[in-house]
Amino acid sequence: MEDYDHKEPGEVFSRVVKAGKRTYFFDVKKTRTDDLFVCITESKKRFDETGYFYEKHKVFLYKDDFEKFIASLTTVIDYIKTSRPEPTYLQQLRMDPNHPANFNHQQNHQDHQQNHTPDPPHPEQKKDFDFEDLNF
């Protein structure tokens, strides 16, 4: 996580997580009555015909809900970690249909034979021709 120094009005504390094409902002903010809450923002850079823009999604989390939120978040993260382990690099390659290791070699050989034109005969090789069907 990174510190985020550019604070908006009402913002008390902030952390940034860059995760691939997404950026997550964890901001502590104040209400008008000086109560603190967390604003989690997911930001994705998008492109359209006029250029780019940032698509943002926000979740507001208030102090009263922290324990329930953390308990549920921990439960679903643990479920993901234990229910299906992360594939290894080699397993990821095997799952990629475009990776050469996944091509059916027998099918490729058959395709090659069907689409392959035979090499022309060597000039020293003589071939007998039958001209009877030409109707001269």
C-alpha positions in Angstrom: 0.0 0.0 0.0 1.1 3.5 -0.7 0.5 6.7 1.2 -1.7 9.1 -0.6 -0.8 12.7 0.1 -3.4 14.5 -2.0 -6.3 14.8 0.4 -9.8 16.0 -0.4 -11.8 18.2 2.1 -13.0 16.0 5.0 -10.3 13.4 4.2 -8.3 12.5 7.3 -6.1 9.6 6.2 -5.6 7.5 3.0 -3.9 4.5 1.5 -3.6 3.5 -2.1 -3.4 -0.1 -3.6 -2.4 -0.4 -7.3 -3.6 -3.7 -8.6 -3.1 -4.2 -12.3 -5.6 -2.0 -14.2 -7.4 -1.0 -11.0 -6.5 1.3 -8.2 -8.1 1.1 -4.8 -8.3 4.0 -2.4 -8.9 3.4 1.3 -9.8 6.8 2.7 -10.7 7.8 6.2 -13.2 10.7 6.1 -15.1 12.9 8.5 -18.8 13.5 8.5 -20.2 17.0 9.3 -20.6 15.8 13.0 -16.9 14.7 13.1 -17.6 11.0 13.0 -15.0 9.0 11.0 -15.9 6.5 8.3 -14.1 4.6 5.6 -14.6 5.2 1.9 -13.2 2.4 -0.3 -13.0 3.5 -4.0 -12.2 1.2 -6.9 -11.0 3.3 -9.9 -10.5 1.9 -13.4 -9.1 3.9 -16.4 -11.5 3.5 -19.4 -11.3 4.7 -22.9 -13.9 6.0 -25.3 -14.1 8.1 -28.5 -13.3 11.3 -26.6 -10.3 10.0 -24.7 -10.1 8.4 -21.3 -12.0 8.7 -18.1 -12.0 7.0 -14.7 -14.8 4.7 -13.7 -15.3 4.7 -10.0 -17.2 2.6 -7.5 -17.4 3.5 -3.9 -18.3 1.7 -0.7 -18.9 3.6 2.5 -18.2 1.8 5.7 -19.2 3.2 9.1 -17.7 2.4 12.5 -20.8 0.5 13.7 -20.3 -2.0 10.8 -16.5 -2.6 11.0 -16.6 -5.9 13.0 -19.4 -7.5 10.8 -17.6 -6.2 7.6 -14.2 -7.6 8.6 -15.7 -10.9 9.7 -17.5 -11.4 6.4 -14.6 -10.2 4.3 -12.2 -12.6 6.2 -14.7 -15.4 5.7 -15.0 -15.0 2.0 -11.3 -14.5 1.5 -10.6 -17.7 3.5 -13.2 -19.5 1.4 -11.4 -18.5 -1.8 -8.0 -19.4 -0.5 -9.1 -22.9 0.7 -11.7 -23.9 -1.8 -9.6 -23.7 -4.9 -5.9 -23.2 -4.7 -4.2 -20.8 -7.1 -3.0 -22.6 -10.2 0.8 -22.9 -10.7 2.4 -21.2 -13.6 2.5 -24.5 -15.5 -1.2 -25.2 -14.8 -2.0 -21.7 -16.1 -0.2 -22.5 -19.3 -2.1 -25.8 -19.7 -5.4 -23.9 -19.3 -4.4 -21.4 -22.1 -6.0 -22.8 -25.3 -3.5 -20.7 -27.4 -0.4 -22.1 -25.7 1.5 -24.5 -28.1 1.6 -27.2 -25.4 -2.2 -27.5 -25.7 -2.4 -28.2 -29.4 -3.5 -31.7 -30.3 -0.4 -32.9 -32.2 -2.3 -35.6 -34.0 -4.9 -33.2 -35.3 -2.1 -30.8 -36.3 -0.4 -33.6 -38.2 -3.6 -34.5 -40.0 -4.3 -30.8 -40.9 -0.8 -30.5 -42.2 -1.2 -33.5 -44.4 -4.5 -32.3 -45.8 -3.2 -28.8 -46.6 0.2 -29.9 -47.7 0.9 -30.1 -51.5 3.5 -32.7 -52.4 6.9 -31.6 -53.5 7.4 -31.6 -57.3 9.3 -34.6 -58.6 13.0 -34.4 -59.0 14.0 -33.5 -62.5 15.8 -36.8 -63.0 12.7 -38.8 -62.1 10.7 -39.7 -65.1 7.0 -40.2 -65.1 4.8 -41.9 -67.6 1.9 -39.8 -68.9 -1.3 -41.0 -70.4 -2.6 -38.6 -73.1 -5.6 -40.6 -74.2 -8.1 -38.4 -72.3 -7.0 -35.2 -74.1 -8.8 -36.0 -77.4 -6.2 -34.7 -79.9 
